[in-house]
């Protein structure tokens, strides 16, 4: 069965620039990765949970922050591993440095028999458009591209996919 995930792409306009809020996954696998490692706050949901409600819950779990506003549906995006991500854009602002994520435990180092605790998200940041395309996981770039098609996001800064490399 295909895993389903839901997430929110928070955006803002600051000093004439469009910025996107992305999170960096915690844990040892991601510790030294940067470009192509960031994500929208998202997570798995069950068949009895509405995707938008799951996206809001996951945002809260991964950042410690709640989001309100007009949620703009971006659609479903198949990831390289087969997972389907449902995403919504929402305009808002927050202090990225104030993010406080939930935690998970795993055996580390591998086969050591020792369990360590890690944050699900170890940091968050606001990225201008070009930086966001460099930082985000390759499978999530279509989420940014779809967001740019929305008039409230793309036309405000007169950005198009053609000027994003």
ZAMAR-734911 format. One record per residue (C-alpha): residue in three letters; x, y, z. Coordinates in steps of 0.05 Angstrom, whole numbers, padded with zeros to 5 digits, always signed. Example, Ala and Ser with C-alpha at 12.3 -4.5 7.8 and 13.67 -1.06 7.14 Angstrom:
<nodes>
ala+00246-00090+00156/ser+00273-00021+00143/
</nodes>
This chain:
<nodes>
unk+00000+00000+00000/unk+00026+00069-00018/unk+00046+00113+00040/unk+00012+00181+00043/unk+00040+00243+00073/unk+00013+00314+00081/unk+00048+00380+00091/unk+00046+00455+00090/unk+00088+00503+00050/unk+00090+00567+00090/unk+00108+00629+00049/unk+00117+00703+00062/unk+00135+00767+00025/unk+00192+00804+00060/unk+00229+00865+00035/unk+00201+00853-00035/unk+00224+00781-00038/unk+00184+00716-00036/unk+00209+00668+00018/unk+00192+00596+00036/unk+00197+00563+00104/unk+00233+00496+00102/unk+00257+00448+00155/unk+00319+00405+00159/unk+00309+00333+00182/unk+00343+00313+00247/unk+00382+00251+00261/unk+00450+00226+00242/unk+00435+00209+00169/unk+00419+00282+00153/unk+00469+00316+00199/unk+00520+00334+00145/unk+00471+00342+00087/unk+00447+00411+00066/unk+00432+00424-00008/unk+00375+00379-00030/unk+00360+00357+00042/unk+00308+00407+00066/unk+00233+00395+00066/unk+00165+00425+00077/unk+00140+00405+00146/unk+00101+00341+00131/unk+00086+00272+00156/unk+00047+00208+00147/unk-00027+00203+00160/unk-00077+00146+00165/unk-00138+00131+00122/unk-00185+00159+00176/unk-00150+00227+00178/unk-00164+00285+00130/unk-00100+00305+00093/unk-00105+00379+00110/unk-00116+00364+00183/unk-00056+00318+00181/unk-00014+00372+00149/unk-00032+00421+00204/unk-00017+00368+00258/unk+00050+00351+00227/unk+00069+00424+00222/unk+00055+00431+00296/unk+00093+00367+00314/unk+00154+00385+00272/unk+00159+00459+00290/unk+00119+00470+00354/unk+00080+00524+00317/unk+00008+00527+00295/unk-00014+00555+00228/unk-00079+00590+00211/unk-00099+00623+00147/unk-00124+00609+00077/unk-00097+00541+00058/unk-00086+00537-00017/unk-00087+00466-00043/unk-00026+00450-00086/unk-00044+00378-00101/unk-00011+00310-00094/unk+00062+00297-00111/unk+00092+00228-00121/unk+00161+00224-00088/unk+00220+00184-00116/unk+00208+00129-00064/unk+00135+00123-00084/unk+00104+00161-00025/unk+00048+00210-00044/unk+00052+00279-00011/unk-00010+00323-00008/unk+00011+00396+00000/unk-00021+00463+00016/unk+00010+00533+00014/unk-00008+00583+00067/unk+00018+00654+00078/unk+00046+00668+00146/unk+00107+00687+00186/unk+00145+00656+00244/unk+00212+00658+00278/unk+00250+00600+00247/unk+00297+00600+00306/unk+00240+00586+00354/unk+00224+00518+00323/unk+00218+00462+00374/unk+00208+00394+00343/unk+00182+00328+00370/unk+00235+00273+00379/unk+00246+00202+00357/unk+00291+00146+00382/unk+00335+00100+00340/unk+00394+00054+00349/unk+00457+00094+00338/unk+00510+00078+00318/unk+00481+00021+00277/unk+00487-00048+00310/unk+00513-00017+00374/unk+00454-00036+00417/unk+00451+00037+00441/unk+00389+00079+00431/unk+00394+00153+00421/unk+00342+00208+00418/unk+00340+00258+00360/unk+00295+00316+00340/unk+00252+00301+00279/unk+00272+00371+00254/unk+00338+00399+00276/unk+00330+00469+00246/unk+00285+00512+00203/unk+00298+00572+00158/unk+00266+00621+00110/unk+00295+00616+00040/unk+00287+00662-00019/unk+00261+00629-00082/unk+00327+00610-00114/unk+00356+00585-00048/unk+00293+00545-00034/unk+00301+00508-00100/unk+00373+00489-00081/unk+00356+00469-00009/unk+00292+00429-00019/unk+00292+00354-00032/unk+00290+00341-00107/unk+00224+00305-00102/unk+00192+00366-00070/unk+00213+00417-00123/unk+00147+00407-00159/unk+00112+00432-00096/unk+00149+00498-00102/unk+00136+00500-00177/unk+00061+00490-00166/unk+00060+00544-00112/unk+00090+00593-00162/unk+00030+00582-00208/unk-00016+00611-00155/unk-00030+00685-00168/unk-00023+00703-00094/unk+00048+00675-00094/unk+00078+00678-00164/unk+00050+00742-00193/unk+00067+00784-00132/unk+00141+00779-00148/unk+00134+00767-00223/unk+00172+00702-00217/unk+00165+00645-00264/unk+00193+00575-00270/unk+00236+00598-00328/unk+00277+00644-00283/unk+00289+00591-00230/unk+00349+00547-00241/
</nodes>
